[in-house]
Amino acid sequence: MIRAAVAYPDELESPSETLVANYPVNATGYDEMCSAPGVLRPHWQEIAKSLEEIGGKELERRHGEVQRLLQTDGVTYNTYDDLHSSQRHWLVDPIPLLMTGEEWSELAIGLEQRTRLMNALLADLYDQRLAIRQGWLPPELIYPHPGFLAACHQSLPSGQRGLIFHGIDLARGPDGVLRVYGDRTQSPSGAGYALENRIILARALPMLYRDAPLRRLASFLETERATLAGLARHHPENPHVVLLTPGPNSPVYFEHAYLANYLSISLVEGEDLVVRDGRVWLKTLGGLQPVDVILRRVLDTFCDPLELRGDSLLGVPGLLQAVRGGHVVLANTLGSGIIENPGLAAFLPLLCRQLLGEDLKLPSLPTWWCGNPDDHGYVLSNLDHLVVRSILPNGPYWEGCQLDDTLRTQLIEQMQSAPYLFVAQEPQLLSTAPVLEEGNLLPRPVMLRGFVVAEDDGYRVMPGGLARVSSGLDTLQAALQKGGISKDWWVLAKTPQRHVSLLRQAHGPIVVTRDGSDLPSRVADNLFWLGRYSERFDGTARLLREALGRLLEWEQDNTDERCLDDLFEALEIPVPPVAQSPRARFFALRQTLLSLLLEAEHPGSMEVIFNGMLRTGRAVRNHLGDDSWRLLNRLQQWIQQPSPELGARQARELLEEELMLVAAFCGLNNETVPHHQGWLFFDIGRYLERVLRTLELFKLAFITARHPGVPLWEVVLTITDNLTAYRRRYRSALHPTAIIDLLLFDEGNPRSVGYQLKRLQRHIGRLQQPDGSPYRSAEERLILEAVSKLQLADIAALATLSHDNPHSTELDRLLDALHTPLSGLSDALTHSHFSHAEVPQQLITMRP
Amino acid sequence: MRYTITHRTIYQYSSGVALCHNEARLLPRETPWQLCRPSQIRIKPRPALSVERQDFFGNRVLYFAIQDIHQRLEVTVATEVRVLNERSFNKSSLSPPWEQACQMLREDPDPEIIEARLFRLDSPFVMIHRDFRAYAEPSFTPDRPLLEAMADLNQRIYEDFTYDPHFTTVATPLNEVLSERRGVCQDFAHLAIACLRSLGLAARYVSGYLETLPPPGQPRLVGADASHAWLAVYVPGAGWAEFDPTNNCMPQEKHVTLAWGRDYGDVAPLQGVMTGGGSHTLSVSVDVEPNPEPVKSKKTRA
């Protein structure tokens, strides 16, 4: 049993400072910081002194800074059930949770033992099943649990550990004893968040962190990296390790991307992988690359549609057979979900003696399994002070004291028909820890998540981990479902510890690579679309800004409003019907334009386009630089900002700001992303979108415009940001032939079609051709066709354009001849480079 | 009896399949009453990889992957088996009263009995329900010996239900089979299992083949046989007793065992996941050909 350090007999007198003095310790229960009102526990005295020096107000200010830093770093946590709010920001309380080194050492021994025990249990359940045959574990607790996968029977090569990474939830009761609340083996998230919390808090509160004698976290992740690499059975000198994620829709996708980056491993989704010749391969632009180790963050039932859930789109058909063959190692092994079964807690003391020959060191929350008739009887007669829960993953739970008669009867009936699916736990009053709220410290219930990782022949425990609290009056259970607030969990050391970052150490001989052909096809696909959406965002914002400008001019001097019609056409929004007064007309026009900024559901709205950027951006999270990512996050804040009372002028200002940010985003990508295959796809996406938009604008201004002429030509030059360039060359006389030369043929002008086609041709020529064919690919032929059409155009015939005869069939023909091959380019690229991602289907559908 | 079982499956796809992974449970398992010669397996196109293993239930599973583009997949397995006429049980076997069997399943620490408890629980195709219990109760009267009660249930299913291959599919829920009183061998086996599990007994699903005899005076038609299914009930302390409700009998030497599990889902003969393929058509043919008994064997019988 582990007891917290008890208060020294010679405790300090109540300190005069306000934060601690005003801290309202609960009369019942255990508080982590104070043993009695105003009486600090000894290991909190140093930090309390620092907190008092900083003061409540300044702490609040720093807290705001922490949240801003987290937001710009894009730290998110979202739950599956909120479909509309795309992401929640990760919330961190600035006050760390302290634990003495002595208490932690003892806790670590208990955690390590628990992981060893669970690993032994896994090995037994998927092979000999002695635990069941000998009667140490009832079969009704194991077989009906969806975490037990019969298909994984004997899938683990002998001698290999199934449990590599283990998350353990803990809380302290009123007696000061830490007890285990649950095990996380499927996707034990939190280690990445713990590290990010530590980094951000140290940046915002250097005075707390600089000299604090606390144990560092980074070396734990270094162990994880080394362990994963060590699991590889092939290529031991340079193993290929990947992190398998369900994708950007996963609540903890941020952490997947963060860990992949920190551990220097590839972030992949199921469709990036394929099993051939009994081995797992990563589909890349250059072909298939062997994969040796998979850090699995996809639920195991979803991992192989052949042998596990047939309806899964997240998995890799044949994966389990590849595991059996010993060619790929999964951490954690498939089938480890059974360890998350809360009913196991009731049997651990016996299992520990039988499987390890040791006594269980770390107690679990008192648990009764209703499949045992005696326990069932006890639970029924003590329902009022127990919590009943289903053993199924994410199953429901009932607080006995909260049940009315109907619910109670229903629950008892359910428990009667399949008692083995239920456990009851005795809830304990959780210990409280100080949380900063409005400049004061308040005691809030706290839970801890510890992490254990395999190392050599044993296991290693993270010195610290994630602490989570609720805010306000939410119960902790409810708060954690919404993500909760996290705290940095400090383990105190005797002296300040050396700082270790993985990014500063080289591990053995390094293999120099240039990312390129090993880029996953899915990543290339997303980068291409990120480029297209970025440019679409830019183009739409420019059109909208221009339209709003024209609208304001029209309102001021009631000049010609006619080119507004054409701008509405370009924005693909309907022109409102004729109104009675000019004022009503103004409001109608304004409202239609602003709908693109205010109505998220509007199909062509800025928000819809931005969501496309964000979605594809998140899918390639670790191919973008940190600063690019911050810009994307800042852009998101602007997108979500407009108030419904937005006027035309403010809207223009908003668009100015957004245009700057998107330009900075694209520019920064050009400056920081290495110009290899990935960047090529981003750039091709941007310039393909730009050239298509330019051609459409031309078509509108010179062919289909309802009100052709100078005002519209001026708009074209403004939108392409070429008005100054034009004026420098031609002064103020607008002539269509000059405009066409500047925007169509001038290959030195980045806004001209000529320049854009050249750039596309150069980049497409550099793309890796998967089949190594000596012939031109479809996309090369299409771009060649467009370039030739432009170069062969008869400029003299085009030059017949004049003020009197602005329509030109020659120009119309040329624009169409350019548009046709270019609009086929997107499909051709998809077919050649991204189409590996075909969804597998079942031979027979078996649905009971 | 000696048989040569030939089970052929052909898939025809509307467009090319680039890659497929498959699992076949088409290799008959060895049992104390069934001996198997090595099977002849023919898969077209040739698999890039094929591996045999035993699954959780001890069935033989063949994994194979085809990595060449194909529009037709043909899997033929031919196995020579010898089925002895000495299964663990016959109708005259003594068995405990069924309530006592339930109690032993709950309480007896014998490892074999503990293992059988898996087959008392719900499985994907067979969910415990009071309607099944109600149907079974007239057979399971108080203190009736388990095997006697089961034989009665077997007979009632045979008499109450119409064999109708057009009524059900793999996806037809069992309560519909019960209310409509029709189905095929797979449904009757599932139904009997549901009845037994709803009473608290352990039962498993057995897939296999049955020799069909041509009408008198007509020749045997090759390939006209079909896969068959029946069930086994666990008698604590004695083992598994098989029943065939489709034919109102206890399987003997004419029933060739292929595999067993909790229900059909554990023993589907051929499963696969493929890339491409579009829509497909399927044809299956099964041939159970009796082989002449070797001279030595005939002597023993005589």
Boltz contact constraints between the chains, C-beta under 6 A:
constraints:
  - contact:
      token1: [A, 133]
      token2: [B, 111]
      max_distance: 6.0
  - contact:
      token1: [A, 133]
      token2: [B, 114]
      max_distance: 6.0
  - contact:
      token1: [A, 135]
      token2: [B, 109]
      max_distance: 6.0
  - contact:
      token1: [A, 139]
      token2: [B, 117]
      max_distance: 6.0
  - contact:
      token1: [A, 139]
      token2: [B, 118]
      max_distance: 6.0
  - contact:
      token1: [A, 143]
      token2: [B, 118]
      max_distance: 6.0
  - contact:
      token1: [A, 143]
      token2: [B, 121]
      max_distance: 6.0
  - contact:
      token1: [A, 144]
      token2: [B, 121]
      max_distance: 6.0
  - contact:
      token1: [A, 150]
      token2: [B, 56]
      max_distance: 6.0
  - contact:
      token1: [A, 153]
      token2: [B, 56]
      max_distance: 6.0
  - contact:
      token1: [A, 276]
      token2: [B, 67]
      max_distance: 6.0
  - contact:
      token1: [A, 278]
      token2: [B, 49]
      max_distance: 6.0
  - contact:
      token1: [A, 305]
      token2: [B, 273]
      max_distance: 6.0
  - contact:
      token1: [A, 306]
      token2: [B, 21]
      max_distance: 6.0
  - contact:
      token1: [A, 306]
      token2: [B, 273]
      max_distance: 6.0
  - contact:
      token1: [A, 317]
      token2: [B, 21]
      max_distance: 6.0
  - contact:
      token1: [A, 317]
      token2: [B, 273]
      max_distance: 6.0
  - contact:
      token1: [A, 318]
      token2: [B, 21]
      max_distance: 6.0
  - contact:
      token1: [A, 321]
      token2: [B, 63]
      max_distance: 6.0
  - contact:
      token1: [A, 838]
      token2: [B, 275]
      max_distance: 6.0
  - contact:
      token1: [A, 840]
      token2: [B, 273]
      max_distance: 6.0
  - contact:
      token1: [A, 840]
      token2: [B, 275]
      max_distance: 6.0
  - contact:
      token1: [A, 842]
      token2: [B, 273]
      max_distance: 6.0
  - contact:
      token1: [A, 843]
      token2: [B, 272]
      max_distance: 6.0
  - contact:
      token1: [A, 847]
      token2: [B, 171]
      max_distance: 6.0
  - contact:
      token1: [A, 848]
      token2: [B, 124]
      max_distance: 6.0
  - contact:
      token1: [A, 848]
      token2: [B, 125]
      max_distance: 6.0
